[in-house]
Amino acid sequence: MKKFTLKNFIIILTIFLTIIFIYLLIYKKNTTFRVLDQLLPPSLTGAIRYLTEINVSSKKINNDYNIKFLPETQFAVLDFHKIKLPFVNRQNVGYLTALKKKPFLLDIYDKYLIIVPKAGNFYYQKLNDTILKKNNFKQIDSNLDTENVLDIFIDEQDIYVSYVKKINNCSFLYLAKSKIELIKLNFKNIFESNECMTKIQSGRIQKTQYDNNSYILMATSADILKHKTEEDLKPQNDDSIYGKIISINLNNYDYSIFSKGHRNILGLYSLGNVILSTENGPRGGDEINRIYKDKNYGWPIASDGHKYKSIDLQKYYIDHSDMNFEQPIFSFIPSIGISEIIKIDNKFAVNWKENYLVGSLFGKHIYRIRFNKKFDKINYFEKIFIGERIRDLKYSASHSIILMALENTGSLGILKKNN
């Protein structure tokens, strides 16, 4: 009888693992790739996807007529690089608790870039160092008590942070404000929710003016529904702050509902009388909306998407116009996992004038968009493949660079014109 050696064991184990891997690829393909995305480099998982979906992959290649990939775009050649951020750790993000990425948020203060991972620590470095691909980030001390930052917003000398605090089994939404000091930030809450939620998303922040007053706008999300029989009435309930955009008066910190009927706003832009939001739909139907005060955007009654796990997909949502809800400027079908929206100034590129950028999570693209003058229609958009989930976007006019929070690798993405 032959002796059972370590070599035999390794061969048997390899065969066994290969069989399991093939089984998972056939019957649990999406779950398998989510795991592989966590463990392997994007280039390797991309090769595996290509080989395991050869029929689909060949169709995609044949369907890429006139599609440009970085550094080229349709009308500009860009320089793209990443800076890995060692202080950004894996966290649960999105609807799936098993989905772990490296989420963080960013904004610009004077000549500095400020980065805040989800866990609530603050880091900064000079924008000039960022352009030179340096990693000289320093930590800012802070009294903020949270493990779940939703958004940051810098307005001159002030920094605003929306965050979640868990008390017992309830999650509560807060908005805090501090004067910017690069040594220590001393936050004071200017808004505190009292509604118990199991999970809170959104939290996007912008500033606007109306009625001769200045206001902070903060987006709140609807509940996460996991079963086809569930309903969430909060977005249509004026006694709840969720599924809304709320406005907080900066004179006295009183708040009111600015708009309602929202699902999960992950992008918010405000300039003058133009307020734009990007909103995650259900299955299909990610939206770009122009936001008007006191208007209703329809969720959970109206959507261009369909309900997850619904038996009858065609009868679940109505059209926005059927009940005089505000209609989206544009809906993405299929969904792209839409995230932040920003405006690019006219100095960035000759053919990018009056352009906006929209990020995507699942889609791993940014979308270059131009609206018509009334902001009720998109004239065109261009998909630009980045290859990672894009949580946040900012534009530095002084340096003409686009900054991206890339959460697959926890890297800062930098796009600039290749002169």
C-alpha positions in Angstrom: 0.0 0.0 0.0 1.3 3.4 -1.0 2.1 5.9 1.7 -0.2 8.9 1.8 2.1 11.9 1.4 1.7 15.6 1.8 1.9 15.9 -2.0 -1.1 13.6 -2.4 -3.0 15.6 0.2 -2.3 18.9 -1.7 -3.4 17.3 -5.0 -6.7 16.1 -3.5 -7.3 19.4 -1.7 -6.7 21.3 -4.9 -9.1 19.1 -6.8 -11.7 19.5 -4.1 -11.4 23.3 -4.0 -11.5 23.5 -7.8 -14.8 21.5 -7.8 -16.3 23.8 -5.1 -15.1 26.9 -7.0 -16.6 25.7 -10.3 -19.9 24.8 -8.4 -20.0 28.3 -6.9 -19.3 30.0 -10.2 -22.2 28.1 -11.8 -24.8 28.3 -9.1 -23.6 31.2 -6.9 -21.8 33.4 -9.4 -22.7 36.8 -8.0 -21.8 35.8 -4.4 -18.5 34.2 -5.6 -17.4 37.3 -7.4 -18.2 39.5 -4.4 -15.9 37.4 -2.3 -13.2 37.4 -5.0 -13.4 41.2 -5.3 -12.5 41.3 -1.6 -9.5 38.9 -1.9 -7.9 39.4 -5.4 -6.6 42.3 -7.5 -9.2 43.8 -9.9 -7.2 42.7 -12.9 -7.3 39.1 -11.8 -11.0 39.0 -11.0 -11.6 40.7 -14.3 -9.8 37.9 -16.1 -11.8 35.3 -14.2 -15.0 37.0 -15.1 -14.0 37.2 -18.7 -13.1 33.5 -18.9 -16.2 32.3 -17.0 -18.5 34.5 -19.1 -16.8 34.2 -22.5 -20.0 34.5 -24.5 -21.1 37.7 -22.7 -17.5 39.0 -22.7 -17.1 38.6 -26.5 -20.4 40.5 -27.0 -19.3 43.3 -24.8 -16.1 43.7 -26.8 -18.0 43.7 -30.1 -20.4 46.2 -28.6 -17.7 48.7 -27.6 -17.8 50.6 -30.9 -16.6 54.2 -30.4 -16.1 53.6 -26.6 -13.0 55.3 -25.2 -11.2 54.2 -22.1 -8.9 56.2 -19.8 -6.7 58.0 -20.4 -8.8 58.9 -23.5 -12.4 60.2 -23.3 -14.4 61.4 -26.3 -13.2 64.9 -26.1 -10.2 65.0 -23.7 -7.1 63.0 -22.8 -6.8 62.7 -19.0 -4.2 61.7 -16.5 -5.6 59.3 -13.9 -3.8 58.0 -10.9 -4.5 56.7 -7.4 -3.2 57.3 -3.9 -3.7 54.4 -1.5 -5.0 55.6 1.9 -3.7 53.2 4.6 -6.0 54.8 7.2 -9.2 53.8 5.4 -10.4 50.4 6.7 -13.0 47.9 5.5 -16.6 48.6 6.6 -20.1 47.3 5.9 -21.6 49.5 3.2 -24.9 49.6 1.3 -27.8 47.3 1.7 -25.8 44.1 2.1 -24.1 43.7 5.5 -21.8 41.2 3.9 -20.6 43.8 1.4 -17.4 45.2 2.9 -15.6 48.0 1.1 -13.4 50.9 2.2 -15.7 53.9 2.1 -14.6 57.5 2.9 -15.7 61.1 2.1 -13.8 64.1 1.1 -14.0 67.9 0.7 -11.7 70.9 0.1 -10.7 73.6 2.6 -8.6 76.4 1.3 -5.4 74.8 0.0 -6.1 71.5 1.8 -7.8 68.2 1.1 -9.8 66.8 4.0 -10.7 63.1 4.1 -13.0 61.3 6.5 -13.3 57.5 6.6 -16.7 56.1 7.6 -15.3 55.5 11.1 -15.2 59.2 11.8 -11.5 60.2 11.9 -10.3 63.3 10.1 -7.1 63.6 7.9 -5.7 66.4 5.7 -2.9 67.2 3.4 -2.0 70.0 1.0 -3.6 69.8 -2.5 -0.2 70.4 -4.0 1.1 67.2 -2.4 -2.0 65.4 -3.7 -1.2 66.5 -7.3 2.4 65.3 -6.8 1.0 61.9 -5.7 2.4 62.2 -2.2 0.8 60.7 0.8 1.5 63.1 3.6 -1.8 63.0 5.4 -1.9 64.1 9.0 -4.7 63.3 11.5 -6.9 66.1 13.0 -8.1 65.5 16.5 -11.9 65.6 17.0 -14.6 65.2 19.6 -17.0 63.6 17.1 -18.4 60.4 18.7 -19.5 58.0 15.9 -18.5 55.0 13.8 -20.7 56.0 10.9 -20.1 59.3 9.1 -22.5 59.8 6.2 -21.3 63.1 4.7 -19.1 66.1 5.2 -19.6 69.6 3.8 -17.2 72.6 4.1 -18.6 76.1 3.9 -15.8 78.7 4.2 -14.5 78.3 7.8 -17.2 75.8 8.9 -17.4 72.1 8.5 -20.6 70.1 8.8 -20.8 66.4 9.4 -23.9 64.1 9.2 -23.5 61.0 11.2 -25.2 58.1 12.9 -25.2 57.2 16.6 -26.5 53.8 17.8 -28.2 53.7 21.2 -29.3 50.3 22.3 -30.9 48.8 19.1 -31.8 52.2 17.6 -29.9 54.3 15.1 -30.3 58.1 15.2 -29.3 60.8 12.7 -27.3 63.8 13.7 -25.8 66.9 12.0 -22.8 68.6 13.7 -20.9 71.8 13.0 -17.4 72.9 13.9 -15.0 75.8 13.0 -12.2 74.4 11.0 -8.9 74.0 12.9 -6.3 71.6 11.6 -5.3 70.7 15.1 -8.7 69.9 16.6 -12.3 70.0 15.5 -14.9 70.8 18.3 -18.3 69.7 17.0 -21.6 70.8 18.3 -24.8 69.1 17.2 -27.2 71.4 15.4 -29.7 68.7 14.6 -30.7 65.5 16.4 -33.3 63.0 15.3 -35.6 61.2 17.7 -36.9 58.5 15.4 -35.6 55.0 16.0 -34.2 53.4 12.8 -32.5 50.0 12.2 -30.2 51.4 9.5 -29.6 54.9 8.2 -28.1 55.9 4.9 -27.9 59.0 2.7 -27.1 62.1 4.9 -25.8 64.2 2.0 -25.4 67.9 2.9 -25.5 71.1 0.9 -26.3 74.8 1.6 -29.0 77.0 0.1 -30.8 80.3 0.6 -34.4 81.2 0.5 -36.7 83.6 2.4 -33.7 85.8 3.1 -32.1 83.1 5.3 -29.3 80.5 4.9 -30.1 76.8 5.3 -28.3 73.5 5.4 -30.1 70.9 3.3 -29.6 67.3 4.5 -31.0 64.3 2.7 -32.4 61.3 4.7 -33.1 57.8 3.4 -36.1 55.6 3.4 -36.1 52.2 5.2 -34.4 49.2 3.7 -37.1 46.7 2.7 -36.1 43.1 2.5 -39.5 41.4 1.9 -42.0 41.8 -0.8 -44.9 42.3 1.7 -43.1 45.3 3.5 -44.1 48.9 3.1 -42.3 52.0 4.2 -44.7 55.0 4.6 -42.2 57.4 6.1 -41.2 59.2 2.8 -44.9 60.3 2.4 -45.5 60.9 6.2 -44.9 64.6 7.2 -44.4 63.5 10.8 -41.2 61.6 9.9 -37.9 63.1 8.7 -37.0 60.0 6.7 -37.3 59.8 2.9 -37.0 63.6 2.8 -34.6 66.5 2.3 -34.8 68.6 5.4 -33.7 72.3 5.7 -32.0 73.5 8.9 -32.1 77.3 9.5 -28.6 78.5 10.3 -29.9 81.3 12.4 -31.8 79.2 15.0 -31.3 75.6 13.8 -35.0 75.0 13.4 -35.8 72.5 10.7 -38.6 71.8 8.3 -39.3 69.4 5.4 -37.9 70.8 2.1 -39.0 68.0 -0.1 -40.3 64.4 0.3 -40.9 61.1 -1.4 -37.2 60.1 -1.6 -35.6 56.7 -1.4 -31.9 57.1 -0.9 -30.2 60.3 -2.1 -26.4 59.7 -2.4 -25.7 62.9 -4.3 -26.7 66.5 -3.7 -25.8 69.8 -5.5 -26.9 73.3 -4.8 -26.1 76.6 -6.5 -28.4 79.6 -6.7 -31.9 78.3 -7.4 -30.7 75.0 -8.9 -30.8 72.0 -6.5 -30.0 68.6 -8.0 -30.1 65.2 -6.4 -29.0 61.7 -7.4 -31.2 59.0 -5.9 -30.8 55.2 -5.7 -33.9 53.6 -7.1 -35.1 50.0 -6.5 -34.4 47.4 -9.2 -33.7 49.9 -12.0 -34.7 53.5 -11.9 -31.7 55.4 -10.3 -32.8 59.0 -10.7 -31.4 62.5 -11.3 -33.9 65.0 -9.9 -34.2 68.8 -9.8 -35.4 69.6 -6.3 -38.1 72.2 -5.6 -39.3 73.2 -2.2 -42.4 71.5 -1.0 -42.5 69.1 -3.9 -43.2 65.3 -3.7 -40.9 62.9 -5.6 -43.2 59.9 -5.3 -41.4 57.2 -3.3 -42.5 54.5 -2.5 -45.6 55.0 -4.8 -43.9 56.0 -8.1 -40.7 54.8 -9.6 -39.3 53.9 -13.0 -37.8 50.8 -11.4 -39.3 47.6 -10.0 -39.6 46.2 -6.6 -37.0 43.7 -5.4 -38.4 40.1 -5.0 -41.8 41.2 -6.3 -44.0 38.5 -8.0 -45.8 41.0 -10.2 -43.1 43.4 -11.4 -45.3 45.3 -13.8 -47.9 46.5 -11.2 -45.9 47.6 -8.2 -45.1 51.3 -9.0 -47.1 53.9 -10.9 -45.8 56.6 -13.2 -44.9 59.9 -11.4 -47.3 61.9 -13.5 -50.3 59.8 -12.5 -50.4 61.5 -9.1 -48.7 64.7 -10.0 -45.4 63.8 -8.4 -42.2 65.5 -9.7 -40.8 63.4 -12.5 -37.0 62.6 -12.7 -34.9 64.6 -15.1 -33.5 61.2 -16.0 -33.6 57.6 -14.9 -30.9 55.0 -15.4 -32.2 51.6 -16.3 -30.5 49.3 -15.3 -29.4 51.0 -12.1 -25.8 52.2 -11.8 -25.6 52.6 -8.1 -25.7 56.4 -8.5 -23.7 58.5 -6.1 -22.4 62.1 -5.8 -23.0 64.9 -8.4 -20.7 67.9 -8.9 -20.2 70.6 -11.4 -17.0 71.2 -13.4 -16.0 74.7 -14.2 -15.3 75.8 -17.8 -11.6 75.9 -17.4 -11.1 72.1 -17.1 -11.5 71.2 -20.8 -12.7 73.1 -23.9 -15.3 70.5 -24.6 -16.4 70.0 -21.0 -18.1 73.4 -20.6 -21.2 73.5 -18.4 -20.7 69.9 -17.5 -21.5 67.9 -14.4 -20.1 64.7 -13.1 -22.0 61.9 -11.5 -20.4 58.9 -9.7 -21.6 55.3 -9.5 -21.0 52.5 -7.1 -22.1 49.3 -8.9 -21.4 50.8 -12.3 -17.8 51.9 -11.4 -18.0 54.8 -13.9 -18.3 58.5 -13.7 -20.8 60.1 -16.0 -20.1 63.4 -17.7 -23.4 65.1 -18.1 -24.8 68.2 -19.7 -28.3 69.5 -18.8 -30.4 71.9 -20.8 -30.8 75.4 -19.6 -34.1 74.6 -17.7 -32.5 71.6 -15.9 -35.5 69.5 -16.9 -33.6 67.4 -19.5 -30.2 65.8 -20.1 -28.7 66.8 -23.4 -26.1 64.0 -23.3 -23.9 61.9 -21.1 -20.6 60.1 -21.5 -19.6 57.0 -19.5 -16.0 57.1 -18.2 -14.8 53.8 -16.8 -12.9 54.1 -13.5 -13.0 50.5 -12.3 -13.9 51.1 -8.7 -16.9 52.0 -6.7 -17.0 55.8 -6.5 -18.6 57.0 -3.2 -17.7 60.7 -3.4 -16.6 63.4 -5.9 -15.1 66.8 -5.6 -13.6 69.3 -8.0 -10.8 71.7 -7.2 -11.1 74.8 -9.3 -7.8 76.2 -8.2 -5.9 73.1 -9.4 -8.3 71.9 -12.1 -8.4 68.4 -10.7 -11.3 65.9 -10.1 -11.0 64.0 -6.8 -12.7 60.6 -6.3 -13.3 58.4 -3.2 -12.6 54.9 -4.6 -13.9 52.4 -2.1 -12.8 49.0 -3.5 -9.2 49.7 -2.6 -9.6 52.7 -0.3 -7.8 55.0 -2.7 -8.0 58.6 -3.6 -8.5 58.9 -7.4 -7.2 61.9 -9.2 -8.2 63.0 -12.7 -6.6 65.9 -14.5 -6.2 67.2 -18.0 -3.2 65.8 -19.8 -1.8 68.9 -21.3 
